[in-house]
Amino acid sequence: MWVSIPPHGERPGTFPSPYWTNRPTLATADEVRNYVTSAVTFANRDNSIPGGLVTDGLADLESRIAGHTFKGCHLSYENGPWAGIQVSFFVDTQTGFRILTVRHWVE
């Protein structure tokens, strides 16, 4: 079963299926930063990614997103209670810079 959090920044009616609704506001840089930081923290839960790489990557992200707004979407898929996939993507409305986070989880 697909579950979605509403797309943001898209024209009403772009996603006509009853599973989609549009959020009336664009995402902020804070929201994008929070999603990326959360995904990096999840991926690095065993500290296998070198700290400098994480620090440099997040600093680069910050330089690209500060003060910008984003359209995008959040999707999740759960095939039962023990596994799932979460996808979030954001597109900078000024520059077209794109960010994608994907999480696969299994208990």
Disulfide bonds with the S-S distance in Angstrom:
none
